[in-house]
Amino acid sequence: ADRVRPLIAGNWKMNGTAAELPELKRIADGVDGTRSSSPYDALICVPATLIDRAIKTVVGSPLAIGGQDCHGAESGAHTGDVSAAMLADAGATHVIVGHSERRADHGETDIDVMDKTLAAHAQGLTAIVCVGETRQEREDGQAMDVVDTQLAGSLPKDAAPGNTVVAYEPVWAIGTGLTPSLLDIEAMHDHMRQRLRERFGPAGARFRLLYGGSVKPANAGEIFGISSVDGALVGGASLKSDDFLAICATV
Ligand code: PEP
């Protein structure tokens, strides 16, 4: 089967003001070629306050800009929240939903994540749906069951390769410098692929499956070498242009 075109996505989390726009510009300038000729797509998900300026900073480059969360409702009485329409209006093309930090800090459930995914789709945004087990769940041999439940509960019926990306991010690997073994990553990605095929038929083979959790220039090449890994969601290492571009260069 043809390999799915990789996506290298950065997540700046709660980092980034005008002072970091030159760093974003260096990423935009360093990303390979045009979207059609480069061997991968590149995306940085910035804080909502920075999206408009980020778009202006990267204009003309192949780098896409995304948000990190959106509300599940179209609009209304949700003080402090950001809607998918607002992200799209600001120029975002993607949005991360269900990141483990949102699930932990804000108690987001699979139903919330499904609502957010639907809200993103309604605005033409690609949703990057995050799933992944905790350390305890892995130690208990529950990792695949946990991911199955999250996938089944977070992905809406309308999910398709063109509007949804799945990111496998073991919670214990995020920001810790720890990663699963290559065999464990491969086993989980193969398992998720199988589940997507069961639910979505042949289209299930074409969803991008990203790995996330302590991806660095030193380990990216071997992770991308796994055939069921279609790119990465990169936190800490996306803040520095040298690191992010070095990761992209290993695709
Ligand atoms: C993330 O924020 O999704 C992430 C994977 O972070 P890090 O790369 O820093 O582990």
Residues whose N, C-alpha, C, O or C-beta is under 5 A from the ligand:
A	BS01	PEP	N11 A173 I174 G175 T176 G212 G213 S214 V215 L233 V234 G235 G236 A237
